[in-house]
Amino acid sequence: IFITSAAGSSKWLQGNPGLLTAKCFDEALHIQLHDTRDENQSHKFHAYGLVRTVTGKVDDWYINKHAELDFVLGVDSLSHHKLKKGAMCCSPSTISFHYVEAGESLVFWDVLKHSRESPSMSESELKDLMMKTWPRDREGLGGYAHGLPSPLSLDWIGLIQVVKKISDGVGSAMC
């Protein structure tokens, strides 16, 4: 089966090829989509970078898309596919963060490796490392990312917990 046109879909859907592909898999090819969250309903794939994902400061379209997932993936009686904030946003088996520019990506990878290689590193030391190395300007962060929170923000609790949680899955080999 070749699907040659998305003309019957909304303009918004036509502008989002990943979602359009998912719709085609379901409606035209009858391929069931799979819920990729873990057993705690924490996500493994993230549309935004670390800070936006942990703080929950994501765009409305992303929140609204999750509100429709009961219809796509089946009813989730626990959380109805709503996004989680803080440490519960991200699975220890996190696979990827999207909308992350090279500067942030490289520093994030280094922070994860450092956390894994130094398991006795205190939360304060990890926070200091992030504050010293994380990009601060648009060039390093890109257009979608948010910078780190202020030093006294409670958002640091979730950020540190997520970094420690997902750093266990970071290997020494580069992909």
Buried (B, 14 or more C-beta within 10 A) or exposed (E): EEEEEBEEBEEEBBEBEEBBEBBBBBEEEEEEEEEEBBEEBBBBEBBBBBBBBBBBEBEEEBEEBBEEBEEBBEEBEEEEBEBBBBBBBBBBBBEEBEBBBEBBBBBBEEBBBBBBEEEEBEBEEBBEBBEEEBBEEEEBBBEBBBBBBEEEEEBBEBBBBBBBBBBEEBEEEEE
